[in-house]
Structures are given as structure tokens and as C-alpha cells.
């Protein structure tokens, strides 16, 4: 494909540039994200990049907003896969953090977390889009029809497992993941 064709405006170019920005931030930090490096990695000219993003800040902001939208839609998909009724949101959090199927946390989630961490060190305000998603998650789990504290405990356990995975603090075996999921699922049972 010629450079002229690859610079043509369109969703593929836009997403390639955002993918490049995420990769650069994940591997080099925010300081390693330059317009030139993002353009080179995306396979577009700097002018092609500037057509989509007027500055490094605009590029970083768009990448973080896209990742936040990814988390939001992933959460909604996880919830939709659970049976209706009390604990539906909490069950989706258990499936995401401790599951082993297509609903479980994956490499894209890890990549997003690395980008958020790097962005936080650059400017904490850049995390406002994911903070808004987390407000929604927390409101949903608190209104999930569970005894006080149960949903929040499940959310905190999932966040902790995710952070241990991101920072490579420890790796859980599949047996540990299943045992923790079972223990957390007992919080979903009605009180006697």
C-alpha cells in the first residue's frame, strides 16, 4: 500500500494511530510518545497523524478515552452474560477477574492498565474517563441487591487480583482462581 493511501482519512488509520500510541505509552511511557514515533509505528506520515490528532495531548486523550470505552463495553458484555437477578453485577466481576473463559481479563486489559499507569504518572487528570467508568461500576455493584458490603468486597477482590497481575506480584494457579471465585460466590448467597 502506498503512503498516500495509508494516510487517507478513515477509521483504520485512526485506530492504527491509537494502537501505536497505546503501544508506545505501554513500552516507553508517556515521554516516549511522540507524534513522529506514533506516525512511524502506525505506518502513516506525520501529516496523516496530524489530520486525526492535532497534538500529543489530543492523541493521548483519545487513546485513553478509547480504552475507557473498551472497559465500559466489556463490563456491559460481562453483565449481560450473567443471569438476571440480585448479584448479577457481582457475578460478572467474579467472572472477569477470576474466570477462565472469554469474559475473563485478558492481554488487552493488561495493556490498558499499563497505559493508564503511565498516563497517571504524566498527568493524573488524564484518568478522568476511566474514573467515570469506575463510578458506574461501583454504583452498579452497590445497587446489585446484595447484603451491605458483599458487592464492594467482590469488586475490591477483583481489583486486587487485577493489580497483582498487572504488577506481577504473584500469579494465581487455575485452582486458586477457581477457589477464590467459589469463596466470593458464597457472598452472593442469601443470608439465612
C-alpha positions as CSV (number, residue, x, y, z in Angstrom):
1,X,0.0,0.0,0.0
2,X,1.4,3.4,-0.9
3,X,2.0,6.0,1.8
4,X,-0.7,8.2,0.2
5,X,-3.3,5.5,0.5
6,X,-2.3,4.7,4.1
7,X,-2.6,8.4,5.1
8,X,-6.1,8.7,3.7
9,X,-8.6,9.6,6.5
10,X,-10.6,6.7,7.8
11,X,-11.3,4.5,10.8
12,X,-8.5,2.1,10.1
13,X,-5.9,4.9,10.1
14,X,-7.4,6.5,13.2
15,X,-7.3,3.1,15.1
16,X,-3.8,2.3,13.9
17,X,-2.6,5.6,15.2
18,X,-4.3,5.0,18.6
19,X,-2.9,1.4,18.7
20,X,0.5,2.8,18.1
21,X,0.1,5.4,20.8
22,X,-1.0,2.7,23.3
23,X,2.0,0.6,22.4
24,X,4.4,3.5,22.8
25,X,3.0,4.5,26.1
26,X,3.0,0.9,27.4
27,X,6.6,0.2,26.3
28,X,8.2,3.7,26.7
29,X,5.9,5.7,29.0
30,X,4.2,8.9,28.1
31,X,7.6,10.6,27.5
32,X,8.2,8.0,24.7
33,X,5.1,9.0,22.9
34,X,5.9,11.5,20.2
35,X,3.9,12.3,17.1
36,X,6.8,11.1,15.0
37,X,7.1,7.8,16.8
38,X,3.4,7.2,16.7
39,X,3.2,8.0,13.0
40,X,6.1,5.7,12.2
41,X,4.7,2.8,14.2
42,X,1.2,3.3,12.7
43,X,2.7,3.5,9.2
44,X,1.5,7.0,8.3
45,X,3.1,10.3,7.7
46,X,3.3,12.9,10.5
47,X,0.8,14.9,8.4
48,X,-1.5,11.9,8.3
49,X,-1.3,11.7,12.0
50,X,-1.9,15.4,12.4
51,X,-5.1,15.1,10.3
52,X,-6.5,12.9,13.1
53,X,-4.8,14.3,16.2
54,X,-3.6,17.9,16.4
55,X,-1.2,17.3,19.3
56,X,0.4,14.7,21.6
57,X,-2.1,15.6,24.2
58,X,-5.1,15.1,21.8
59,X,-3.6,11.7,20.8
60,X,-3.1,10.6,24.4
61,X,-6.5,11.8,25.4
62,X,-8.2,10.0,22.5
63,X,-6.3,6.8,23.4
64,X,-7.4,6.9,27.0
65,X,-11.0,7.6,26.1
66,X,-11.0,4.7,23.7
67,X,-9.6,2.4,26.4
68,X,-12.2,3.6,28.8
69,X,-14.9,2.9,26.3
70,X,-13.4,-0.6,25.8
71,X,-13.7,-1.2,29.6
72,X,-17.2,0.1,29.7
73,X,-18.4,-2.1,26.9
74,X,-16.5,-5.1,28.2
75,X,-18.2,-4.6,31.6
76,X,-21.6,-4.4,30.0
77,X,-20.9,-7.6,28.0
78,X,-19.9,-9.4,31.1
79,X,-23.0,-8.3,33.0
80,X,-25.3,-9.2,30.0
81,X,-23.8,-12.8,30.1
82,X,-25.0,-13.3,33.7
83,X,-28.5,-14.4,34.7
84,X,-30.8,-11.6,35.8
85,X,-31.4,-11.1,39.5
86,X,-29.6,-10.0,42.6
87,X,-25.8,-10.3,42.3
88,X,-25.7,-10.1,38.5
89,X,-23.1,-7.3,38.5
90,X,-21.0,-9.0,41.2
91,X,-21.1,-12.3,39.3
92,X,-19.8,-10.6,36.2
93,X,-17.0,-9.1,38.3
94,X,-16.0,-12.6,39.6
95,X,-16.2,-13.9,36.0
96,X,-14.0,-11.1,34.7
97,X,-11.3,-11.2,37.5
98,X,-11.2,-14.9,38.2
99,X,-12.8,-16.7,35.2
100,X,-11.0,-18.6,32.5
101,X,-13.4,-18.1,29.6
102,X,-13.8,-15.3,27.0
103,X,-15.3,-13.0,29.7
104,X,-12.1,-13.1,31.8
105,X,-9.5,-10.4,32.0
106,X,-7.0,-10.7,29.1
107,X,-4.0,-9.1,27.5
108,X,-5.9,-6.1,26.2
109,X,-6.9,-5.3,29.8
110,X,-3.3,-5.6,30.9
111,X,-2.2,-3.3,28.1
112,X,-4.8,-0.8,29.0
113,X,-3.8,-0.8,32.7
114,X,-0.2,-0.2,31.7
115,X,-1.2,2.8,29.6
116,X,-3.3,4.2,32.4
117,X,-0.5,3.8,34.9
118,X,1.9,5.6,32.6
119,X,-0.6,8.3,31.9
120,X,-1.3,8.7,35.6
121,X,2.4,9.5,36.2
122,X,2.3,12.1,33.4
123,X,-1.0,13.8,34.5
124,X,-3.5,12.2,36.9
125,X,-6.3,14.2,35.2
126,X,-5.9,12.0,32.1
127,X,-7.5,9.2,34.0
128,X,-10.9,11.0,34.3
129,X,-12.5,8.9,31.6
130,X,-11.7,5.6,33.4
131,X,-12.7,7.1,36.7
132,X,-16.1,7.8,35.3
133,X,-16.4,4.2,34.2
134,X,-15.4,3.1,37.7
135,X,-18.1,5.3,39.2
136,X,-20.6,3.5,37.1
137,X,-19.2,0.1,38.0
138,X,-19.3,0.9,41.7
139,X,-22.8,2.3,41.6
140,X,-24.0,-0.8,39.7
141,X,-22.4,-3.2,42.2
142,X,-23.7,-1.3,45.2
143,X,-27.3,-1.4,43.7
144,X,-26.9,-5.1,42.9
145,X,-29.4,-6.3,45.6
146,X,-26.7,-7.9,47.8
147,X,-26.2,-7.6,51.5
148,X,-24.2,-4.5,52.5
149,X,-20.5,-4.8,51.7
150,X,-20.8,-8.0,49.6
151,X,-20.6,-6.4,46.2
152,X,-18.0,-3.9,47.3
153,X,-15.9,-6.8,48.7
154,X,-16.2,-8.7,45.4
155,X,-15.2,-5.6,43.4
156,X,-12.2,-4.9,45.7
157,X,-11.1,-8.6,45.4
158,X,-11.3,-8.4,41.6
159,X,-9.4,-5.1,41.6
160,X,-6.7,-6.6,43.8
161,X,-6.3,-9.7,41.6
162,X,-6.1,-7.5,38.6
163,X,-3.4,-5.3,40.2
164,X,-1.4,-8.3,41.3
165,X,-1.5,-9.5,37.7
166,X,-0.5,-6.1,36.3
167,X,2.4,-5.6,38.7
168,X,3.3,-9.3,38.5
169,X,3.2,-9.5,42.3
170,X,2.1,-13.1,42.2
171,X,0.5,-15.5,39.7
172,X,-2.6,-17.5,40.7
173,X,-2.9,-21.0,39.6
174,X,-6.1,-22.0,37.9
175,X,-7.0,-23.9,41.1
176,X,-6.5,-20.8,43.2
177,X,-8.6,-18.7,40.8
178,X,-11.5,-21.2,41.0
179,X,-11.2,-21.4,44.8
180,X,-11.3,-17.6,45.2
181,X,-14.2,-17.4,42.7
182,X,-16.1,-20.0,44.8
183,X,-15.4,-18.2,48.0
184,X,-16.5,-14.9,46.6
185,X,-19.6,-16.5,45.1
186,X,-20.7,-17.5,48.6
187,X,-21.1,-13.8,49.3
188,X,-23.9,-13.9,46.7
189,X,-25.9,-16.4,48.7
190,X,-28.9,-15.1,50.6
191,X,-28.4,-14.6,54.3
192,X,-30.2,-17.2,56.5
